[in-house]
Amino acid sequence: MFEFHKDKERYFNIQRTVTAENIIPFIEQNHGLCRGKKVLEIGCAEAGVLKAFLDIGNTGVGVELSSSRFNTAISFLSIDIQEGRARIVNKNIYDIADPAAEFGFLFDIIILKDVIEHIPDQDRFIPKLKDFLSDDGVIFFAYPPWWMPFGGHQQICSHKLLRTLPWFHLLPLPLYKAILSAFGEKDATIAELLDIRSTGINIEQLYTILRTHQYKIISQIFWFTNPIYQFKFGVKKRQLPSILASLPYIRNFYTTAHYILFRK
């Protein structure tokens, strides 16, 4: 699993394929064609998700805080950037005070894929997205709910048992830290896992934030097996059975990815 993320070119192409086959059809089914749109991806990493939108005739901006990932995205999207279809920005989103002035326009589609669960103070961040969104624009999130089997991102652990042990990230914090230390995880890995623990978000927590800040949910999918698992584990994508998807809180334990589309 960890090596999977180290192969940046493969990961870029997988993200591109998952987006083309799943995310774009989901948005189009619920909001109309994704063609000729202005697309913003926040936390774009290597920009594989953004590339799928560029491939079908959109223009796009990727915002990435990591300098190394920013440089990789610049490399992978070099032709799109040269031809004026794309721009990659190495900034903290909070440092963009006037998006319309910064980019020359507001965005029709804002994408965060596997990002919101890493962002602190989501109750501050999510309403800020309105500053970047056109009046009839939409926002798409894909993320693993914190309570799902591997919501703690324990797949980055070096110990084989911890990498494959579901739900142990939900243990009380002192016990969780003790287990990570006892199994020889590096301090940097433990720090990263504790950061994720502090920012992980559940479905109902997201609903509360959206309701508080007057967003309207357009559509959503609860995935029992995340579409990207086809490439990670050779497992076909599958939606959560409707009876489980209808159960608040319980669904968090079995939803490996929550796709949600919403607007102002």
Backbone hydrogen bonds in HBPLUS format (Angstrom, degrees):
<---DONOR---> <-ACCEPTOR-->    atom                        ^
c    i                          cat <-CA-CA->   ^        H-A-AA   ^      H-
h    n   atom  resd res      DA  || num        DHA   H-A  angle D-A-AA Bond
n    s   type  num  typ     dist DA aas  dist angle  dist       angle   num
A0005-HIS N   A0002-PHE O   3.13 MM   3  5.43 125.3  2.44 101.4 113.4     1
A0006-LYS N   A0002-PHE O   3.24 MM   4  6.60 131.7  2.49 136.2 149.5     2
A0006-LYS N   A0003-GLU O   2.96 MM   3  4.89 130.1  2.21  94.9 109.6     3
A0007-ASP N   A0003-GLU O   3.20 MM   4  6.52 136.0  2.41 151.6 160.7     4
A0008-LYS N   A0006-LYS O   3.03 MM   2  5.58 120.9  2.39 109.2  92.8     5
A0011-TYR N   A0007-ASP O   2.93 MM   4  6.15 163.7  1.96 157.1 162.5     6
A0012-PHE N   A0008-LYS O   2.85 MM   4  5.96 156.6  1.90 146.3 152.5     7
A0013-ASN N   A0009-GLU O   3.09 MM   4  6.34 160.8  2.13 146.5 150.6     8
A0014-ILE N   A0010-ARG O   2.90 MM   4  6.16 151.4  1.98 150.5 159.0     9
A0015-GLN N   A0011-TYR O   2.92 MM   4  6.11 166.7  1.94 154.2 157.3    10
A0016-ARG N   A0012-PHE O   2.99 MM   4  6.19 152.3  2.07 143.9 152.2    11
A0017-THR N   A0013-ASN O   3.00 MM   4  6.17 155.6  2.06 141.9 147.7    12
A0018-VAL N   A0014-ILE O   2.86 MM   4  6.08 171.5  1.87 160.6 162.5    13
A0019-THR N   A0015-GLN O   3.01 MM   4  6.03 156.2  2.07 142.3 148.9    14
A0020-ALA N   A0016-ARG O   3.00 MM   4  6.18 160.7  2.03 144.8 150.3    15
A0021-GLU N   A0017-THR O   2.89 MM   4  6.02 155.9  1.95 154.2 160.5    16
A0022-ASN N   A0018-VAL O   2.91 MM   4  5.68 134.4  2.12 139.5 149.2    17
A0024-ILE N   A0019-THR O   2.93 MM   5  5.96 176.6  1.93 160.7 160.9    18
A0026-PHE N   A0022-ASN O   3.11 MM   4  6.11 149.9  2.21 137.6 146.1    19
A0027-ILE N   A0023-ILE O   2.97 MM   4  6.28 160.3  2.01 156.5 161.1    20
A0028-GLU N   A0024-ILE O   2.88 MM   4  6.05 167.2  1.89 158.1 162.1    21
A0029-GLN N   A0025-PRO O   2.88 MM   4  5.91 154.5  1.94 144.5 151.2    22
A0030-ASN N   A0027-ILE O   3.17 MM   3  5.32 131.6  2.42  98.1 110.6    23
A0031-HIS N   A0027-ILE O   2.72 MM   4  5.63 125.2  2.02 150.2 165.1    24
A0032-GLY N   A0028-GLU O   3.04 MM   4  4.42 148.3  2.14 119.5 121.0    25
A0036-GLY N   A0057-GLY O   3.25 MM  21  5.57 139.3  2.42 105.9 116.5    26
A0059-THR N   A0037-LYS O   3.03 MM  22  6.38 163.7  2.06 167.7 172.9    27
A0108-ASP N   A0038-LYS O   2.86 MM  70  5.30 141.4  2.01 137.9 150.3    28
A0109-ILE N   A0038-LYS O   3.24 MM  71  6.52 156.6  2.30 154.5 154.4    29
A0039-VAL N   A0059-THR O   2.91 MM  20  6.22 167.4  1.93 155.8 159.9    30
A0061-VAL N   A0039-VAL O   2.85 MM  22  6.32 151.1  1.93 159.3 169.0    31
A0040-LEU N   A0109-ILE O   2.86 MM  69  6.28 162.5  1.89 161.0 167.0    32
A0111-ILE N   A0040-LEU O   2.75 MM  71  6.14 159.9  1.79 161.6 168.0    33
A0041-GLU N   A0061-VAL O   2.88 MM  20  6.34 162.7  1.91 161.6 167.3    34
A0063-VAL N   A0041-GLU O   2.91 MM  22  6.30 163.7  1.94 164.9 168.0    35
A0042-ILE N   A0111-ILE O   3.06 MM  69  6.37 156.4  2.12 170.7 176.2    36
A0043-GLY N   A0063-VAL O   2.75 MM  20  5.72 142.6  1.89 153.9 166.3    37
A0044-CYS N   A0063-VAL O   3.22 MM  19  5.95 155.8  2.28 131.2 137.4    38
A0047-ALA N   A0044-CYS O   2.77 MM   3  4.87 154.5  1.84 142.1 138.3    39
A0051-LYS N   A0047-ALA O   2.98 MM   4  6.09 150.2  2.07 140.3 148.6    40
A0052-ALA N   A0049-VAL O   3.19 MM   3  5.53 128.5  2.47 103.8 115.4    41
A0053-PHE N   A0050-LEU O   3.03 MM   3  5.33 125.9  2.33 104.3 117.7    42
A0054-LEU N   A0050-LEU O   3.04 MM   4  6.42 151.7  2.12 150.0 158.9    43
A0055-ASP N   A0051-LYS O   2.91 MM   4  6.10 149.4  2.00 150.7 158.7    44
A0056-ILE N   A0053-PHE O   3.35 MM   3  5.64 148.6  2.45 102.5 110.3    45
A0058-ASN N   A0053-PHE O   3.33 MM   5  5.77 146.9  2.45 143.1 145.0    46
A0057-GLY N   A0054-LEU O   3.17 MM   3  5.46 163.2  2.20 117.9 116.7    47
A0060-GLY N   A0085-ARG O   2.85 MM  25  6.35 160.7  1.88 159.4 165.5    48
A0087-ARG N   A0060-GLY O   3.02 MM  27  6.51 133.7  2.24 143.6 157.0    49
A0062-GLY N   A0087-ARG O   2.86 MM  25  6.35 157.0  1.92 155.1 163.0    50
A0089-VAL N   A0062-GLY O   2.73 MM  27  6.10 164.4  1.76 166.9 172.5    51
A0064-GLU N   A0089-VAL O   2.89 MM  25  6.22 166.3  1.91 169.1 172.9    52
A0070-PHE N   A0066-SER O   2.90 MM   4  6.02 152.2  1.98 147.2 156.0    53
A0071-ASN N   A0067-SER O   2.98 MM   4  6.20 157.8  2.03 146.6 151.3    54
A0072-THR N   A0068-SER O   3.05 MM   4  6.34 151.1  2.14 142.2 150.2    55
A0073-ALA N   A0069-ARG O   2.87 MM   4  6.10 159.6  1.92 150.6 155.7    56
A0074-ILE N   A0070-PHE O   2.96 MM   4  6.24 156.5  2.01 149.6 156.2    57
A0075-SER N   A0071-ASN O   3.09 MM   4  6.33 152.1  2.17 141.7 148.6    58
A0076-PHE N   A0072-THR O   2.91 MM   4  6.22 164.5  1.93 156.1 159.5    59
A0077-LEU N   A0073-ALA O   2.92 MM   4  5.96 150.7  2.00 150.8 157.7    60
A0078-SER N   A0075-SER O   3.39 MM   3  5.14 161.6  2.42 106.8 105.9    61
A0081-ILE N   A0077-LEU O   2.86 MM   4  6.04 158.6  1.90 163.6 170.7    62
A0082-GLN N   A0078-SER O   2.94 MM   4  6.10 161.8  1.98 145.6 150.7    63
A0083-GLU N   A0079-ILE O   2.94 MM   4  6.11 149.5  2.04 148.6 156.6    64
A0085-ARG N   A0080-ASP O   2.83 MM   5  5.09 145.6  1.95 161.8 158.9    65
A0086-ALA N   A0080-ASP O   3.31 MM   6  5.43 139.4  2.49 116.1 112.5    66
A0084-GLY N   A0081-ILE O   3.11 MM   3  5.14 162.6  2.14 105.3 109.8    67
A0095-ASP N   A0092-ASN O   2.84 MM   3  5.40 155.4  1.90 117.9 126.1    68
A0096-ILE N   A0093-ILE O   3.24 MM   3  5.60 165.2  2.26 110.5 113.9    69
A0101-ALA N   A0098-ASP O   3.06 MM   3  5.44 123.3  2.40 108.5 122.1    70
A0102-GLU N   A0098-ASP O   2.89 MM   4  6.10 159.6  1.94 156.5 163.3    71
A0103-PHE N   A0099-PRO O   2.88 MM   4  5.93 165.0  1.91 156.6 158.3    72
A0104-GLY N   A0100-ALA O   2.76 MM   4  5.02 132.1  1.98 124.0 136.9    73
A0107-PHE N   A0132-PHE O   2.85 MM  25  6.04 172.7  1.86 156.7 159.2    74
A0134-SER N   A0107-PHE O   2.84 MM  27  5.34 168.8  1.85 145.8 142.1    75
A0138-VAL N   A0108-ASP O   2.93 MM  30  6.30 154.4  2.00 145.0 147.3    76
A0110-ILE N   A0138-VAL O   2.96 MM  28  6.43 152.0  2.04 150.9 159.7    77
A0140-PHE N   A0110-ILE O   2.80 MM  30  6.18 162.9  1.83 167.9 173.8    78
A0112-LEU N   A0140-PHE O   2.93 MM  28  6.29 149.0  2.02 161.5 171.2    79
A0142-ALA N   A0112-LEU O   3.02 MM  30  6.50 145.4  2.14 155.6 157.1    80
A0114-ASP N   A0142-ALA O   2.63 MM  28  5.73 170.5  1.63 155.3 158.6    81
A0118-HIS N   A0115-VAL O   2.79 MM   3  5.47 164.5  1.81 127.1 131.9    82
A0119-ILE N   A0116-ILE O   3.26 MM   3  5.29 162.0  2.30 104.8 110.2    83
A0124-ARG N   A0121-ASP O   2.97 MM   3  5.54 152.9  2.04 114.1 122.3    84
A0125-PHE N   A0121-ASP O   3.07 MM   4  6.38 156.8  2.13 146.7 154.0    85
A0126-ILE N   A0122-GLN O   2.97 MM   4  5.76 171.9  1.98 147.0 149.0    86
A0128-LYS N   A0125-PHE O   2.96 MM   3  5.21 127.2  2.24 103.7 118.6    87
A0129-LEU N   A0126-ILE O   3.19 MM   3  5.51 147.2  2.31 106.2 114.9    88
A0130-LYS N   A0127-PRO O   3.20 MM   3  5.84 157.2  2.25 113.6 119.2    89
A0131-ASP N   A0128-LYS O   2.94 MM   3  5.65 151.6  2.03 119.3 126.4    90
A0132-PHE N   A0129-LEU O   2.99 MM   3  5.45 150.2  2.08 111.6 120.1    91
A0133-LEU N   A0130-LYS O   3.30 MM   3  5.04 147.4  2.42  95.5 104.6    92
A0137-GLY N   A0134-SER O   3.01 MM   3  4.88 166.3  2.03 109.6 111.9    93
A0139-ILE N   A0262-PHE O   2.76 MM 123  5.34 163.6  1.79 162.6 166.8    94
A0262-PHE N   A0139-ILE O   2.91 MM 123  5.34 160.1  1.95 151.7 158.4    95
A0141-PHE N   A0260-ILE O   2.99 MM 119  5.41 162.6  2.02 156.3 161.9    96
A0260-ILE N   A0141-PHE O   2.99 MM 119  5.41 156.4  2.04 156.2 159.4    97
A0143-TYR N   A0258-HIS O   3.29 MM 115  5.53 146.4  2.41 128.2 137.2    98
A0258-HIS N   A0143-TYR O   2.87 MM 115  5.53 161.0  1.91 154.8 159.5    99
A0148-MET N   A0145-PRO O   3.01 MM   3  5.59 164.6  2.04 121.0 126.1   100
A0146-TRP N   A0201-ILE O   3.01 MM  55  5.28 152.5  2.09 117.9 126.0   101
A0151-GLY N   A0148-MET O   2.98 MM   3  4.99 164.2  2.00 124.7 120.4   102
A0167-TRP N   A0149-PRO O   2.72 MM  18  4.63 166.2  1.74 133.5 136.1   103
A0153-HIS N   A0150-PHE O   3.05 MM   3  5.54 162.9  2.08 118.4 120.8   104
A0156-ILE N   A0153-HIS O   3.17 MM   3  6.28 168.1  2.18 129.8 130.5   105
A0157-CYS N   A0154-GLN O   2.99 MM   3  5.49 166.6  2.01 117.3 121.5   106
A0163-ARG N   A0159-HIS O   3.02 MM   4  6.25 155.2  2.08 155.3 163.2   107
A0164-THR N   A0161-LEU O   3.14 MM   3  5.41 138.3  2.32 102.4 113.5   108
A0165-LEU N   A0162-LEU O   3.37 MM   3  5.03 169.5  2.38 100.0 103.1   109
A0170-LEU N   A0167-TRP O   3.05 MM   3  5.68 167.6  2.06 119.4 123.3   110
A0171-LEU N   A0168-PHE O   3.24 MM   3  5.63 167.6  2.26 112.3 114.6   111
A0175-LEU N   A0172-PRO O   3.04 MM   3  5.52 116.1  2.47 113.1 127.9   112
A0176-TYR N   A0172-PRO O   2.90 MM   4  6.06 162.4  1.93 159.7 165.2   113
A0177-LYS N   A0173-LEU O   2.94 MM   4  6.13 169.1  1.95 163.0 164.0   114
A0178-ALA N   A0174-PRO O   3.00 MM   4  6.13 153.3  2.07 140.3 148.3   115
A0179-ILE N   A0175-LEU O   2.95 MM   4  6.17 155.3  2.02 151.4 156.7   116
A0180-LEU N   A0176-TYR O   3.10 MM   4  6.37 164.3  2.13 151.3 155.4   117
A0181-SER N   A0177-LYS O   3.00 MM   4  6.20 160.9  2.03 150.6 155.6   118
A0182-ALA N   A0178-ALA O   2.84 MM   4  5.96 159.9  1.88 146.9 153.3   119
A0183-PHE N   A0179-ILE O   3.04 MM   4  6.18 145.9  2.16 148.5 155.5   120
A0185-GLU N   A0180-LEU O   3.09 MM   5  5.60 161.8  2.12 166.3 161.0   121
A0184-GLY N   A0181-SER O   2.99 MM   3  5.18 160.3  2.03 111.0 114.5   122
A0189-THR N   A0186-LYS O   3.09 MM   3  5.24 118.2  2.49  99.3 114.0   123
A0190-ILE N   A0186-LYS O   2.95 MM   4  6.28 164.0  1.98 158.5 163.1   124
A0191-ALA N   A0187-ASP O   2.87 MM   4  6.07 160.0  1.91 149.3 155.0   125
A0192-GLU N   A0188-ALA O   3.02 MM   4  6.22 152.8  2.10 140.9 148.0   126
A0193-LEU N   A0189-THR O   2.92 MM   4  6.18 160.3  1.96 152.5 157.7   127
A0194-LEU N   A0190-ILE O   2.90 MM   4  6.14 151.4  1.98 149.9 157.9   128
A0195-ASP N   A0191-ALA O   2.96 MM   4  6.17 144.8  2.09 141.2 150.9   129
A0196-ILE N   A0192-GLU O   3.01 MM   4  6.33 158.0  2.06 148.6 153.9   130
A0197-ARG N   A0193-LEU O   2.96 MM   4  6.19 149.9  2.05 138.7 147.5   131
A0198-SER N   A0194-LEU O   3.07 MM   4  6.28 141.7  2.23 137.6 146.6   132
A0198-SER N   A0195-ASP O   3.06 MM   3  5.15 123.4  2.40  94.6 109.0   133
A0199-THR N   A0196-ILE O   3.13 MM   3  5.22 141.2  2.29  99.8 110.7   134
A0200-GLY N   A0196-ILE O   2.82 MM   4  5.71 131.1  2.05 156.1 165.4   135
A0206-LEU N   A0202-ASN O   3.03 MM   4  6.34 157.6  2.08 152.3 158.1   136
A0207-TYR N   A0203-ILE O   2.94 MM   4  6.29 160.6  1.98 151.9 157.6   137
A0208-THR N   A0204-GLU O   3.04 MM   4  6.24 156.7  2.10 144.3 149.6   138
A0209-ILE N   A0205-GLN O   3.16 MM   4  6.48 157.2  2.21 147.5 152.8   139
A0210-LEU N   A0206-LEU O   2.94 MM   4  6.20 167.9  1.95 161.9 164.9   140
A0211-ARG N   A0207-TYR O   2.89 MM   4  6.05 162.2  1.92 153.4 158.4   141
A0212-THR N   A0208-THR O   2.91 MM   4  6.01 160.0  1.95 147.0 153.0   142
A0213-HIS N   A0209-ILE O   3.08 MM   4  6.23 152.4  2.15 148.9 155.0   143
A0215-TYR N   A0210-LEU O   2.86 MM   5  5.00 173.0  1.87 153.2 152.8   144
A0214-GLN N   A0211-ARG O   3.26 MM   3  5.12 165.1  2.28 106.2 106.6   145
A0216-LYS N   A0263-ARG O   2.82 MM  47  5.39 163.0  1.84 153.9 159.7   146
A0263-ARG N   A0216-LYS O   2.95 MM  47  5.39 151.2  2.04 142.0 150.5   147
A0218-ILE N   A0261-LEU O   2.74 MM  43  5.47 164.5  1.76 147.4 151.8   148
A0219-SER N   A0261-LEU O   3.34 MM  42  5.37 158.0  2.40 135.0 139.3   149
A0261-LEU N   A0219-SER O   2.88 MM  42  5.37 168.6  1.89 165.2 163.6   150
A0221-ILE N   A0259-TYR O   2.83 MM  38  5.00 152.4  1.91 137.1 143.6   151
A0259-TYR N   A0221-ILE O   2.94 MM  38  5.00 160.9  1.98 152.0 155.8   152
A0240-LEU N   A0222-PHE O   2.76 MM  18  5.58 175.7  1.76 152.3 152.6   153
A0223-TRP N   A0257-ALA O   2.88 MM  34  5.14 167.7  1.90 172.5 169.1   154
A0256-THR N   A0223-TRP O   2.79 MM  33  5.81 134.4  1.99 158.3 172.3   155
A0224-PHE N   A0238-ARG O   2.77 MM  14  5.54 137.7  1.94 138.2 152.2   156
A0225-THR N   A0238-ARG O   2.97 MM  13  5.10 159.3  2.02 146.3 147.6   157
A0238-ARG N   A0225-THR O   3.34 MM  13  5.10 158.6  2.39 128.7 131.3   158
A0229-TYR N   A0226-ASN O   2.83 MM   3  5.43 158.2  1.87 122.3 129.6   159
A0230-GLN N   A0227-PRO O   3.36 MM   3  6.05 164.9  2.39 114.2 117.9   160
A0231-PHE N   A0228-ILE O   3.03 MM   3  5.66 140.4  2.20 113.7 122.1   161
A0232-LYS N   A0228-ILE O   3.19 MM   4  6.51 151.9  2.27 141.9 150.4   162
A0233-PHE N   A0229-TYR O   2.72 MM   4  5.28 163.8  1.74 138.8 144.6   163
A0234-GLY N   A0229-TYR O   3.09 MM   5  6.38 118.5  2.49 146.2 154.3   164
A0235-VAL N   A0229-TYR O   3.39 MM   6  5.63 169.1  2.40 116.0 115.1   165
A0234-GLY N   A0230-GLN O   3.13 MM   4  4.35 128.4  2.41 100.8 110.9   166
A0244-LEU N   A0241-PRO O   2.98 MM   3  5.53 126.5  2.28 114.2 126.9   167
A0245-ALA N   A0241-PRO O   2.96 MM   4  6.21 163.2  1.99 154.8 160.4   168
A0246-SER N   A0242-SER O   3.04 MM   4  6.09 132.5  2.27 140.3 150.0   169
A0247-LEU N   A0244-LEU O   3.07 MM   3  5.40 165.5  2.09 114.1 118.7   170
A0251-ARG N   A0247-LEU O   3.08 MM   4  5.74 159.6  2.12 166.9 164.7   171
A0250-ILE N   A0248-PRO O   2.68 MM   2  5.53 145.4  1.80 104.1  93.9   172
A0252-ASN N   A0249-TYR O   3.08 MM   3  5.46 143.8  2.21 108.2 118.1   173
A0253-PHE N   A0250-ILE O   3.08 MM   3  5.83 150.8  2.16 121.2 127.3   174
A0254-TYR N   A0251-ARG O   3.14 MM   3  5.46 149.8  2.24 108.1 116.5   175
A0255-THR N   A0251-ARG O   2.99 MM   4  5.95 124.9  2.31 154.4 168.4   176
